[in-house]
Amino acid sequence: SQNLARMDTLLISCVPFLMWPVMMVLFYLFVSRNIFRYQFASPTGFTWFLLTLLATLGSFIIGITFYRPKQDI
């Protein structure tokens, strides 16, 4: 039951990895066909991509750390 109580921590850490590509495709389909050019070809878009990637990786590492805490006996 303790693993189920910590499942929310794991979900919070994994959701950004799944949501970023989904949101890019949805934005491409419904808002602008130029999203990939804006994201990767412009310096500002690429800077924000790198910052988002670092924040996502950081949240994943923190989520995994809290999902498997050190077992002190």
Number of C-alpha atoms within 10 A of each C-alpha: 5 6 10 8 9 15 12 13 19 20 14 15 21 18 13 18 15 9 11 14 11 12 11 14 16 12 15 14 11 8 10 13 12 10 16 15 11 14 16 14 11 11 11 11 16 15 13 13 14 11 12 14 15 12 13 18 16 13 20 21 15 15 20 17 14 14 18 12 9 8 5 4 3
